[in-house]
Amino acid sequence: MLAHSPQNTPAPSWYRATTNIDLSCPPLAGAVDADVCIVGGGYTGVNTAIELAERGLSVVLLEASQIGWGASGRNGGQLIRGVGHGLEQFSNVIGEQGVRDLKLMGLEAVQLVRQRVEQYAIDCNLVWGYCDLANKPRHLEDFRADMEELRALGYQAEMRIIPAEDIGEVVNSDFYVGGMTDMGSGHLHPLNLLLGEAAAAQRLGVRLHEQSRVTRIEHGAKVKVHTAGGTVTAGQLVLAGNAYLGDLQPQLSGKVLPAGSYVIATEPLGEELARSLIPQNMALCDQRVALDYYRLSADNRLIFGGACHYSGRDPKDIAAYMRPKMLRVFPHLANVKIDYQWGGMIGIGANRLPQVGKLADHPNVFYAQAYAGHGINATHLAAKLLGEAVSGQASYGFELFDRVPHMTFPGGKHLRAPLLALGMAWEQMKEAF
């Protein structure tokens, strides 16, 4: 799940206030060479850099602002199994086995994060336990079907259907009619995860440059990537800007719609109140189109996120906008102060499947984007696949993702957001019935 703000200064998030690593990443200066140039300093870019550096390639990564400025450093911190939505829709392109393999990769993706944290001893408050919350009785039936399918795929984590009468075991709220717990998903401090990964990349020899916005790309047998301060010449290029790619590569940016999502963090609630809200310290998420997602922080704040805006305009007061959503779930927090509020852009594709591939007209340019708000695990999977493909290693997973076509949103730059907003409004209206 996400969040991130279009201003040039990072929003005052709780994550930014509680970072545990200081990175030194000077702006690019002068002309440098590398095997691979990566554009974008979020999970996708940094983890692709790790994958390539571990394989012995020289890597330069360019970030327009600072590492974790975008969705990777602002999201809800939920690490949830799976990639994509309604994967059966792709069976006519990749076959039933291809669909099954995508589902298996969605389970593998969480383990990739676990492995990264363990391998590099990253302090990011990783906690296991997640619950899908049912807003309607039919959601419980969906959960039972999900559980059956996950078992059939070989998913080993403990899962349990929670009936309405037992929902208080996972969340102290009358807003839900049940849930499904999953001990193979969880939550973490997303920015500290990324900063820990960036520090690991540096130790592996990756050259990280912040405040190095790419202004122009010269394509050819070697790419030449321009910033205000210098150039990078590389054999291969990875575009990992997601919702912030802008006009740098129009054929990619047209396939991603930036959507605003927002997060608030309360004042510290104290151990007793925090545990009364979420007794098992799980991450939680409901089933509505404009969903709520929330969890406790390591210092017992409630971190509550949700909403989805396509207007391109953030609410003037995020806390005032989000507080009623929080109080609908937890009315007993009416007197609790909101200490932090922030927002940002998630990248959404038309079919909700992450877009991983390479450009048809420039086969040395690779990309990954459009995680639809479920980016922590999906980015790490994309990075693994990019690492395989860019290094010349055969990658069935990369080829599978690359085979799925992705439409360009209709309406051009100015109309695509309003058109999608209308579609989302229709879906939300249907939820009422």
C-alpha positions as a Markdown table, in Angstrom:
| # | Residue | x | y | z |
|---|---|---|---|---|
| 1 | Met | 0.0 | 0.0 | 0.0 |
| 2 | Leu | 1.3 | 3.3 | -0.6 |
| 3 | Ala | 1.7 | 7.1 | -0.1 |
| 4 | His | 3.8 | 10.2 | -1.5 |
| 5 | Ser | 3.5 | 14.0 | -2.2 |
| 6 | Pro | 4.2 | 16.0 | -5.3 |
| 7 | Gln | 6.1 | 18.7 | -3.5 |
| 8 | Asn | 9.9 | 18.9 | -3.7 |
| 9 | Thr | 10.2 | 18.5 | 0.0 |
| 10 | Pro | 9.3 | 15.2 | 1.6 |
| 11 | Ala | 6.1 | 15.2 | 3.6 |
| 12 | Pro | 6.7 | 15.1 | 7.4 |
| 13 | Ser | 6.1 | 11.4 | 7.7 |
| 14 | Trp | 6.6 | 9.4 | 10.8 |
| 15 | Tyr | 9.0 | 7.3 | 8.8 |
| 16 | Arg | 11.2 | 10.2 | 7.9 |
| 17 | Ala | 11.2 | 11.3 | 11.5 |
| 18 | Thr | 12.4 | 7.8 | 12.7 |
| 19 | Thr | 15.0 | 6.8 | 10.2 |
| 20 | Asn | 18.0 | 4.9 | 11.6 |
| 21 | Ile | 20.5 | 5.2 | 8.7 |
| 22 | Asp | 22.1 | 8.3 | 7.3 |
| 23 | Leu | 23.2 | 7.8 | 3.7 |
| 24 | Ser | 25.8 | 9.9 | 1.8 |
| 25 | Cys | 24.7 | 10.0 | -1.8 |
| 26 | Pro | 26.2 | 13.1 | -3.6 |
| 27 | Pro | 24.7 | 14.4 | -6.8 |
| 28 | Leu | 26.1 | 13.1 | -10.0 |
| 29 | Ala | 29.0 | 15.2 | -11.2 |
| 30 | Gly | 30.9 | 14.8 | -14.5 |
| 31 | Ala | 30.9 | 11.9 | -16.9 |
| 32 | Val | 30.9 | 8.4 | -15.5 |
| 33 | Asp | 30.6 | 4.9 | -17.1 |
| 34 | Ala | 28.9 | 1.8 | -15.8 |
| 35 | Asp | 27.6 | -1.5 | -16.9 |
| 36 | Val | 24.1 | -0.5 | -15.9 |
| 37 | Cys | 22.4 | 2.8 | -15.1 |
| 38 | Ile | 19.3 | 2.7 | -12.9 |
| 39 | Val | 16.8 | 5.6 | -12.7 |
| 40 | Gly | 14.8 | 5.7 | -9.5 |
| 41 | Gly | 15.8 | 5.3 | -5.9 |
| 42 | Gly | 12.9 | 3.3 | -4.5 |
| 43 | Tyr | 12.6 | -0.4 | -3.8 |
| 44 | Thr | 12.7 | -1.4 | -7.5 |
| 45 | Gly | 15.9 | 0.6 | -8.3 |
| 46 | Val | 17.8 | -0.1 | -5.1 |
| 47 | Asn | 17.1 | -3.8 | -5.1 |
| 48 | Thr | 17.8 | -4.2 | -8.8 |
| 49 | Ala | 21.1 | -2.5 | -8.0 |
| 50 | Ile | 21.8 | -5.1 | -5.3 |
| 51 | Glu | 20.9 | -8.0 | -7.6 |
| 52 | Leu | 23.3 | -6.7 | -10.3 |
| 53 | Ala | 26.1 | -5.8 | -8.0 |
| 54 | Glu | 25.9 | -9.3 | -6.4 |
| 55 | Arg | 26.5 | -10.6 | -9.9 |
| 56 | Gly | 29.6 | -8.4 | -10.4 |
| 57 | Leu | 28.2 | -5.6 | -12.6 |
| 58 | Ser | 29.1 | -2.0 | -12.0 |
| 59 | Val | 26.0 | 0.1 | -11.3 |
| 60 | Val | 25.1 | 3.8 | -11.1 |
| 61 | Leu | 21.7 | 4.7 | -9.6 |
| 62 | Leu | 20.2 | 8.2 | -10.1 |
| 63 | Glu | 17.5 | 9.5 | -7.8 |
| 64 | Ala | 15.8 | 12.8 | -8.6 |
| 65 | Ser | 15.2 | 13.7 | -4.9 |
| 66 | Gln | 16.4 | 11.4 | -2.2 |
| 67 | Ile | 16.4 | 7.7 | -1.6 |
| 68 | Gly | 12.9 | 6.7 | -0.5 |
| 69 | Trp | 11.3 | 10.1 | -1.4 |
| 70 | Gly | 8.5 | 8.3 | -3.4 |
| 71 | Ala | 6.1 | 5.5 | -2.5 |
| 72 | Ser | 8.8 | 3.2 | -1.2 |
| 73 | Gly | 9.5 | 5.6 | 1.7 |
| 74 | Arg | 5.9 | 6.6 | 2.4 |
| 75 | Asn | 3.6 | 3.6 | 2.2 |
| 76 | Gly | 1.5 | 1.9 | 4.8 |
| 77 | Gly | 4.3 | -0.6 | 5.6 |
| 78 | Gln | 2.2 | -3.7 | 4.8 |
| 79 | Leu | 4.0 | -6.7 | 3.5 |
| 80 | Ile | 1.2 | -8.9 | 1.9 |
| 81 | Arg | 1.4 | -12.0 | -0.2 |
| 82 | Gly | 0.6 | -11.9 | -3.9 |
| 83 | Val | 1.1 | -9.8 | -7.0 |
| 84 | Gly | -1.6 | -8.4 | -9.2 |
| 85 | His | -5.4 | -8.9 | -9.1 |
| 86 | Gly | -7.6 | -11.3 | -10.9 |
| 87 | Leu | -4.7 | -13.2 | -12.5 |
| 88 | Glu | -7.0 | -15.6 | -14.3 |
| 89 | Gln | -7.7 | -12.8 | -16.8 |
| 90 | Phe | -4.2 | -13.4 | -18.3 |
| 91 | Ser | -4.7 | -17.1 | -19.0 |
| 92 | Asn | -5.4 | -16.5 | -22.7 |
| 93 | Val | -2.0 | -14.9 | -23.0 |
| 94 | Ile | 0.2 | -17.0 | -20.7 |
| 95 | Gly | -1.9 | -20.1 | -20.2 |
| 96 | Glu | -3.2 | -21.7 | -17.0 |
| 97 | Gln | 0.3 | -22.7 | -16.0 |
| 98 | Gly | 1.5 | -19.2 | -16.5 |
| 99 | Val | -1.2 | -17.9 | -14.2 |
| 100 | Arg | -0.3 | -20.5 | -11.5 |
| 101 | Asp | 3.4 | -19.5 | -11.8 |
| 102 | Leu | 2.4 | -15.8 | -11.3 |
| 103 | Lys | 0.6 | -16.8 | -8.1 |
| 104 | Leu | 3.6 | -18.8 | -6.9 |
| 105 | Met | 5.8 | -15.8 | -7.5 |
| 106 | Gly | 3.4 | -13.7 | -5.5 |
| 107 | Leu | 4.1 | -16.0 | -2.5 |
| 108 | Glu | 7.9 | -16.0 | -3.2 |
| 109 | Ala | 8.0 | -12.2 | -3.2 |
| 110 | Val | 7.3 | -12.0 | 0.5 |
| 111 | Gln | 10.2 | -14.4 | 1.1 |
| 112 | Leu | 12.5 | -12.2 | -0.9 |
| 113 | Val | 11.9 | -9.4 | 1.5 |
| 114 | Arg | 12.4 | -11.7 | 4.5 |
| 115 | Gln | 15.7 | -12.9 | 2.9 |
| 116 | Arg | 16.9 | -9.3 | 2.2 |
| 117 | Val | 16.2 | -8.3 | 5.8 |
| 118 | Glu | 18.0 | -11.3 | 7.2 |
| 119 | Gln | 21.0 | -11.3 | 4.8 |
| 120 | Tyr | 21.9 | -7.6 | 5.4 |
| 121 | Ala | 20.6 | -7.5 | 9.0 |
| 122 | Ile | 18.3 | -4.6 | 8.3 |
| 123 | Asp | 16.6 | -3.0 | 11.3 |
| 124 | Cys | 13.1 | -2.3 | 10.0 |
| 125 | Asn | 10.7 | -3.5 | 12.7 |
| 126 | Leu | 9.5 | -6.5 | 10.7 |
| 127 | Val | 6.5 | -8.1 | 12.4 |
| 128 | Trp | 4.6 | -11.2 | 11.1 |
| 129 | Gly | 0.8 | -11.3 | 11.0 |
| 130 | Tyr | -1.9 | -9.9 | 8.7 |
| 131 | Cys | -5.6 | -10.0 | 8.5 |
| 132 | Asp | -8.0 | -9.4 | 5.6 |
| 133 | Leu | -11.1 | -7.8 | 6.9 |
| 134 | Ala | -14.6 | -8.6 | 5.7 |
| 135 | Asn | -16.9 | -5.7 | 5.1 |
| 136 | Lys | -19.7 | -8.0 | 3.9 |
| 137 | Pro | -20.6 | -11.7 | 4.5 |
| 138 | Arg | -19.7 | -12.6 | 0.9 |
| 139 | His | -16.1 | -11.5 | 1.6 |
| 140 | Leu | -15.9 | -14.4 | 4.1 |
| 141 | Glu | -16.8 | -16.8 | 1.3 |
| 142 | Asp | -14.1 | -15.2 | -0.8 |
| 143 | Phe | -11.6 | -15.7 | 2.0 |
| 144 | Arg | -12.5 | -19.4 | 2.2 |
| 145 | Ala | -11.9 | -19.8 | -1.5 |
| 146 | Asp | -8.6 | -17.9 | -1.2 |
| 147 | Met | -7.5 | -20.2 | 1.6 |
| 148 | Glu | -8.3 | -23.3 | -0.4 |
| 149 | Glu | -6.4 | -21.9 | -3.4 |
| 150 | Leu | -3.4 | -20.9 | -1.3 |
| 151 | Arg | -3.2 | -24.4 | 0.3 |
| 152 | Ala | -3.4 | -25.9 | -3.2 |
| 153 | Leu | -0.4 | -23.8 | -4.2 |
| 154 | Gly | 1.6 | -25.2 | -1.3 |
| 155 | Tyr | 1.4 | -22.1 | 1.0 |
| 156 | Gln | 2.7 | -23.1 | 4.4 |
| 157 | Ala | 1.9 | -20.1 | 6.6 |
| 158 | Glu | -0.8 | -20.4 | 9.2 |
| 159 | Met | -4.1 | -19.1 | 8.1 |
| 160 | Arg | -7.5 | -18.9 | 9.8 |
| 161 | Ile | -11.0 | -17.7 | 9.1 |
| 162 | Ile | -12.2 | -15.4 | 11.8 |
| 163 | Pro | -16.0 | -15.3 | 12.2 |
| 164 | Ala | -17.8 | -12.1 | 13.2 |
| 165 | Glu | -18.1 | -13.2 | 16.9 |
| 166 | Asp | -14.3 | -13.6 | 17.1 |
| 167 | Ile | -13.2 | -10.5 | 15.2 |
| 168 | Gly | -12.2 | -8.8 | 18.5 |
| 169 | Glu | -9.2 | -11.2 | 18.6 |
| 170 | Val | -7.6 | -9.2 | 15.8 |
| 171 | Val | -9.2 | -5.8 | 15.9 |
| 172 | Asn | -11.4 | -4.0 | 18.4 |
| 173 | Ser | -14.0 | -2.6 | 16.0 |
| 174 | Asp | -17.6 | -3.2 | 15.1 |
| 175 | Phe | -17.1 | -2.3 | 11.5 |
| 176 | Tyr | -16.4 | -5.8 | 10.2 |
| 177 | Val | -18.2 | -9.1 | 9.9 |
| 178 | Gly | -15.1 | -11.3 | 10.1 |
| 179 | Gly | -11.7 | -11.8 | 8.5 |
| 180 | Met | -8.9 | -14.1 | 7.5 |
| 181 | Thr | -5.5 | -14.1 | 9.2 |
| 182 | Asp | -2.2 | -14.9 | 7.5 |
| 183 | Met | 1.0 | -15.3 | 9.5 |
| 184 | Gly | 3.0 | -15.4 | 6.3 |
| 185 | Ser | 2.4 | -11.6 | 5.7 |
| 186 | Gly | 3.1 | -8.8 | 8.0 |
| 187 | His | 4.3 | -5.2 | 8.4 |
| 188 | Leu | 7.5 | -3.1 | 8.7 |
| 189 | His | 9.1 | 0.3 | 8.7 |
| 190 | Pro | 9.2 | 0.8 | 4.9 |
| 191 | Leu | 11.8 | 3.6 | 4.8 |
| 192 | Asn | 14.2 | 1.9 | 7.1 |
| 193 | Leu | 13.9 | -1.2 | 5.0 |
| 194 | Leu | 14.9 | 0.8 | 1.9 |
| 195 | Leu | 17.7 | 2.8 | 3.6 |
| 196 | Gly | 19.1 | -0.5 | 4.9 |
| 197 | Glu | 19.0 | -1.9 | 1.4 |
| 198 | Ala | 20.6 | 1.2 | -0.1 |
| 199 | Ala | 23.4 | 1.0 | 2.5 |
| 200 | Ala | 23.9 | -2.7 | 1.5 |
| 201 | Ala | 24.0 | -1.6 | -2.2 |
| 202 | Gln | 26.7 | 0.9 | -1.4 |
| 203 | Arg | 28.8 | -1.7 | 0.4 |
| 204 | Leu | 28.5 | -3.8 | -2.8 |
| 205 | Gly | 30.0 | -0.9 | -4.8 |
| 206 | Val | 26.8 | 0.6 | -6.2 |
| 207 | Arg | 27.2 | 4.4 | -6.8 |
| 208 | Leu | 24.1 | 6.1 | -5.5 |
| 209 | His | 23.4 | 9.7 | -6.5 |
| 210 | Glu | 20.6 | 11.8 | -5.0 |
| 211 | Gln | 19.4 | 15.2 | -6.3 |
| 212 | Ser | 20.2 | 13.9 | -9.8 |
| 213 | Arg | 17.1 | 14.2 | -11.8 |
| 214 | Val | 17.4 | 12.7 | -15.3 |
| 215 | Thr | 16.7 | 15.3 | -18.0 |
| 216 | Arg | 17.4 | 13.3 | -21.1 |
| 217 | Ile | 18.2 | 9.8 | -22.4 |
| 218 | Glu | 20.2 | 9.2 | -25.5 |
| 219 | His | 19.4 | 5.7 | -26.8 |
| 220 | Gly | 21.8 | 3.5 | -28.8 |
| 221 | Ala | 24.1 | 0.5 | -28.4 |
| 222 | Lys | 25.0 | 2.3 | -25.2 |
| 223 | Val | 22.7 | 4.7 | -23.4 |
| 224 | Lys | 23.8 | 8.1 | -22.3 |
| 225 | Val | 21.8 | 9.4 | -19.4 |
| 226 | His | 21.9 | 13.2 | -18.7 |
| 227 | Thr | 21.4 | 15.1 | -15.5 |
| 228 | Ala | 22.1 | 18.7 | -14.7 |
| 229 | Gly | 25.4 | 17.8 | -13.2 |
| 230 | Gly | 26.7 | 15.0 | -15.5 |
| 231 | Thr | 26.2 | 12.0 | -17.6 |
| 232 | Val | 26.2 | 8.2 | -17.2 |
| 233 | Thr | 27.1 | 6.1 | -20.2 |
| 234 | Ala | 26.0 | 2.4 | -19.7 |
| 235 | Gly | 25.4 | -0.7 | -21.7 |
| 236 | Gln | 22.0 | -1.1 | -20.2 |
| 237 | Leu | 19.4 | 1.1 | -18.5 |
| 238 | Val | 16.7 | 0.3 | -15.9 |
| 239 | Leu | 13.8 | 2.7 | -15.5 |
| 240 | Ala | 12.4 | 2.4 | -12.0 |
| 241 | Gly | 10.6 | 5.7 | -11.6 |
| 242 | Asn | 7.1 | 4.2 | -11.4 |
| 243 | Ala | 4.5 | 7.0 | -10.9 |
| 244 | Tyr | 7.2 | 9.6 | -11.1 |
| 245 | Leu | 8.7 | 8.7 | -14.5 |
| 246 | Gly | 6.9 | 11.7 | -16.1 |
| 247 | Asp | 7.7 | 12.4 | -19.7 |
| 248 | Leu | 11.1 | 10.7 | -19.6 |
| 249 | Gln | 9.8 | 7.7 | -21.5 |
| 250 | Pro | 6.3 | 8.5 | -22.7 |
| 251 | Gln | 5.4 | 5.0 | -23.9 |
| 252 | Leu | 5.8 | 3.8 | -20.3 |
| 253 | Ser | 4.3 | 6.7 | -18.4 |
| 254 | Gly | 1.1 | 6.4 | -20.4 |
| 255 | Lys | 0.6 | 2.9 | -19.0 |
| 256 | Val | 0.7 | 4.1 | -15.4 |
| 257 | Leu | -1.8 | 6.3 | -13.7 |
| 258 | Pro | -0.5 | 8.1 | -10.6 |
| 259 | Ala | -3.1 | 7.9 | -7.8 |
| 260 | Gly | -2.9 | 9.7 | -4.5 |
| 261 | Ser | -3.0 | 7.7 | -1.3 |
| 262 | Tyr | -2.8 | 9.1 | 2.3 |
| 263 | Val | -1.6 | 8.1 | 5.7 |
| 264 | Ile | -1.8 | 9.5 | 9.2 |
| 265 | Ala | 0.0 | 8.5 | 12.4 |
| 266 | Thr | -1.5 | 9.2 | 15.8 |
| 267 | Glu | 0.4 | 10.2 | 18.9 |
| 268 | Pro | 1.8 | 7.3 | 20.9 |
| 269 | Leu | -1.2 | 5.4 | 22.4 |
| 270 | Gly | 0.6 | 3.5 | 25.1 |
| 271 | Glu | 1.0 | -0.2 | 25.2 |
| 272 | Glu | -2.4 | -0.9 | 26.8 |
| 273 | Leu | -4.6 | 1.1 | 24.4 |
| 274 | Ala | -2.6 | 0.0 | 21.3 |
| 275 | Arg | -3.0 | -3.7 | 22.2 |
| 276 | Ser | -6.7 | -3.2 | 22.9 |
| 277 | Leu | -7.1 | -1.9 | 19.3 |
| 278 | Ile | -5.0 | -4.6 | 17.6 |
| 279 | Pro | -4.4 | -7.3 | 20.1 |
| 280 | Gln | -2.1 | -9.4 | 18.0 |
| 281 | Asn | -0.2 | -6.5 | 16.4 |
| 282 | Met | -1.2 | -7.5 | 12.9 |
| 283 | Ala | -1.4 | -5.4 | 9.7 |
| 284 | Leu | -5.1 | -5.1 | 8.6 |
| 285 | Cys | -6.8 | -4.2 | 5.4 |
| 286 | Asp | -10.5 | -4.2 | 4.4 |
| 287 | Gln | -12.0 | -5.2 | 1.0 |
| 288 | Arg | -13.5 | -1.9 | -0.3 |
| 289 | Val | -12.3 | -0.3 | -3.5 |
| 290 | Ala | -11.1 | 2.8 | -1.6 |
| 291 | Leu | -9.8 | 0.6 | 1.1 |
| 292 | Asp | -8.6 | 1.3 | 4.7 |
| 293 | Tyr | -5.3 | -0.2 | 5.8 |
| 294 | Tyr | -3.7 | 0.2 | 9.2 |
| 295 | Arg | -1.3 | -1.2 | 11.8 |
| 296 | Leu | 0.6 | -0.3 | 14.9 |
| 297 | Ser | 4.1 | 1.3 | 14.8 |
| 298 | Ala | 7.0 | 0.1 | 17.0 |
| 299 | Asp | 6.2 | 3.0 | 19.4 |
| 300 | Asn | 2.5 | 2.2 | 19.6 |
| 301 | Arg | 1.1 | 4.7 | 17.2 |
| 302 | Leu | -1.8 | 3.8 | 15.0 |
| 303 | Ile | -0.7 | 4.2 | 11.3 |
| 304 | Phe | -3.9 | 4.5 | 9.3 |
| 305 | Gly | -4.0 | 4.8 | 5.5 |
| 306 | Gly | -6.5 | 4.8 | 2.7 |
| 307 | Ala | -8.3 | 6.8 | 0.1 |
| 308 | Cys | -7.4 | 6.9 | -3.6 |
| 309 | His | -7.4 | 10.2 | -5.5 |
| 310 | Tyr | -6.9 | 10.6 | -9.2 |
| 311 | Ser | -7.3 | 14.3 | -9.4 |
| 312 | Gly | -3.6 | 15.1 | -9.0 |
| 313 | Arg | -4.5 | 17.4 | -6.1 |
| 314 | Asp | -3.8 | 16.4 | -2.5 |
| 315 | Pro | -6.3 | 17.3 | 0.2 |
| 316 | Lys | -5.3 | 20.6 | 1.9 |
| 317 | Asp | -5.5 | 19.0 | 5.3 |
| 318 | Ile | -4.7 | 15.2 | 5.1 |
| 319 | Ala | -5.4 | 14.7 | 8.8 |
| 320 | Ala | -8.9 | 16.3 | 8.5 |
| 321 | Tyr | -9.6 | 14.2 | 5.5 |
| 322 | Met | -8.4 | 10.9 | 7.0 |
| 323 | Arg | -9.5 | 11.3 | 10.7 |
| 324 | Pro | -13.2 | 10.5 | 9.9 |
| 325 | Lys | -12.1 | 7.3 | 8.2 |
| 326 | Met | -10.1 | 6.3 | 11.2 |
| 327 | Leu | -13.0 | 7.2 | 13.6 |
| 328 | Arg | -15.4 | 5.1 | 11.6 |
| 329 | Val | -13.3 | 2.1 | 12.5 |
| 330 | Phe | -12.1 | 3.3 | 15.9 |
| 331 | Pro | -14.7 | 5.8 | 17.3 |
| 332 | His | -13.0 | 5.5 | 20.7 |
| 333 | Leu | -10.0 | 7.4 | 19.3 |
| 334 | Ala | -12.0 | 10.7 | 19.0 |
| 335 | Asn | -9.7 | 12.5 | 21.5 |
| 336 | Val | -6.4 | 11.1 | 20.1 |
| 337 | Lys | -4.1 | 13.6 | 18.5 |
| 338 | Ile | -2.7 | 13.1 | 14.9 |
| 339 | Asp | 1.1 | 13.7 | 15.0 |
| 340 | Tyr | 1.9 | 13.1 | 11.4 |
| 341 | Gln | 0.1 | 13.3 | 8.1 |
| 342 | Trp | 1.5 | 12.5 | 4.6 |
| 343 | Gly | 0.5 | 11.3 | 1.2 |
| 344 | Gly | 1.9 | 10.4 | -2.2 |
| 345 | Met | 1.5 | 8.7 | -5.5 |
| 346 | Ile | 1.1 | 5.0 | -6.2 |
| 347 | Gly | 1.3 | 3.8 | -9.8 |
| 348 | Ile | -1.7 | 1.9 | -11.2 |
| 349 | Gly | -1.9 | 0.0 | -14.4 |
| 350 | Ala | -5.1 | -0.8 | -16.3 |
| 351 | Asn | -5.0 | -4.5 | -15.5 |
| 352 | Arg | -3.5 | -4.2 | -12.0 |
| 353 | Leu | -0.6 | -6.5 | -12.8 |
| 354 | Pro | 2.9 | -5.1 | -12.3 |
| 355 | Gln | 4.6 | -4.1 | -15.6 |
| 356 | Val | 8.0 | -5.7 | -15.9 |
| 357 | Gly | 9.8 | -5.9 | -19.3 |
| 358 | Lys | 12.0 | -4.2 | -21.8 |
| 359 | Leu | 11.3 | -1.7 | -24.5 |
| 360 | Ala | 10.6 | -3.2 | -27.9 |
| 361 | Asp | 12.5 | -0.5 | -29.8 |
| 362 | His | 15.4 | -0.3 | -27.3 |
| 363 | Pro | 16.1 | -3.8 | -26.1 |
| 364 | Asn | 18.8 | -2.6 | -23.7 |
| 365 | Val | 16.2 | -0.6 | -21.7 |
| 366 | Phe | 14.4 | -2.5 | -19.0 |
| 367 | Tyr | 11.6 | -1.3 | -16.7 |
| 368 | Ala | 9.3 | -2.2 | -13.8 |
| 369 | Gln | 6.3 | -0.2 | -12.6 |
| 370 | Ala | 2.6 | -0.1 | -11.7 |
| 371 | Tyr | 2.4 | -2.0 | -8.5 |
| 372 | Ala | -1.1 | -0.8 | -7.7 |
| 373 | Gly | -0.4 | -0.1 | -4.1 |
| 374 | His | 1.1 | -3.5 | -3.2 |
| 375 | Gly | 4.6 | -2.6 | -3.9 |
| 376 | Ile | 6.8 | -3.8 | -1.0 |
| 377 | Asn | 6.8 | -7.4 | -2.1 |
| 378 | Ala | 6.1 | -6.9 | -5.8 |
| 379 | Thr | 9.1 | -4.5 | -6.2 |
| 380 | His | 11.5 | -7.1 | -4.7 |
| 381 | Leu | 10.2 | -9.7 | -7.1 |
| 382 | Ala | 10.5 | -7.3 | -10.0 |
| 383 | Ala | 14.1 | -6.5 | -8.9 |
| 384 | Lys | 15.0 | -10.2 | -8.8 |
| 385 | Leu | 13.6 | -10.7 | -12.3 |
| 386 | Leu | 15.3 | -7.5 | -13.6 |
| 387 | Gly | 18.6 | -8.7 | -12.1 |
| 388 | Glu | 18.3 | -12.0 | -14.0 |
| 389 | Ala | 17.3 | -10.4 | -17.3 |
| 390 | Val | 19.7 | -7.5 | -17.3 |
| 391 | Ser | 22.7 | -9.7 | -16.4 |
| 392 | Gly | 21.9 | -12.0 | -19.3 |
| 393 | Gln | 20.6 | -14.8 | -17.1 |
| 394 | Ala | 17.7 | -16.8 | -18.5 |
| 395 | Ser | 14.6 | -15.6 | -16.5 |
| 396 | Tyr | 11.3 | -17.4 | -17.0 |
| 397 | Gly | 9.6 | -15.0 | -14.6 |
| 398 | Phe | 10.8 | -12.0 | -16.5 |
| 399 | Glu | 9.7 | -13.5 | -19.8 |
| 400 | Leu | 6.3 | -14.4 | -18.3 |
| 401 | Phe | 5.6 | -10.8 | -17.1 |
| 402 | Asp | 7.0 | -9.4 | -20.3 |
| 403 | Arg | 4.4 | -11.4 | -22.4 |
| 404 | Val | 1.4 | -9.7 | -20.7 |
| 405 | Pro | 0.3 | -6.7 | -22.8 |
| 406 | His | -0.5 | -3.4 | -21.0 |
| 407 | Met | -2.8 | -0.8 | -22.5 |
| 408 | Thr | -2.1 | 2.9 | -22.5 |
| 409 | Phe | -4.7 | 4.8 | -20.5 |
| 410 | Pro | -7.1 | 6.6 | -22.9 |
| 411 | Gly | -7.6 | 10.3 | -22.9 |
| 412 | Gly | -4.0 | 11.4 | -23.0 |
| 413 | Lys | -2.1 | 13.0 | -20.1 |
| 414 | His | -5.0 | 15.3 | -19.1 |
| 415 | Leu | -8.0 | 13.1 | -19.4 |
| 416 | Arg | -6.8 | 9.7 | -18.2 |
| 417 | Ala | -7.1 | 10.6 | -14.5 |
| 418 | Pro | -10.7 | 11.9 | -14.7 |
| 419 | Leu | -11.8 | 8.9 | -16.8 |
| 420 | Leu | -10.3 | 6.5 | -14.2 |
| 421 | Ala | -11.9 | 8.5 | -11.4 |
| 422 | Leu | -15.3 | 7.9 | -13.0 |
| 423 | Gly | -14.6 | 4.2 | -13.2 |
| 424 | Met | -13.6 | 4.1 | -9.6 |
| 425 | Ala | -16.7 | 6.0 | -8.6 |
| 426 | Trp | -18.8 | 3.4 | -10.4 |
| 427 | Glu | -17.1 | 0.6 | -8.6 |
| 428 | Gln | -17.6 | 2.3 | -5.2 |
| 429 | Met | -21.3 | 2.8 | -6.0 |
| 430 | Lys | -21.7 | -0.9 | -6.8 |
| 431 | Glu | -20.2 | -1.7 | -3.3 |
| 432 | Ala | -23.3 | -0.1 | -1.7 |
| 433 | Phe | -25.5 | -2.9 | -3.0 |
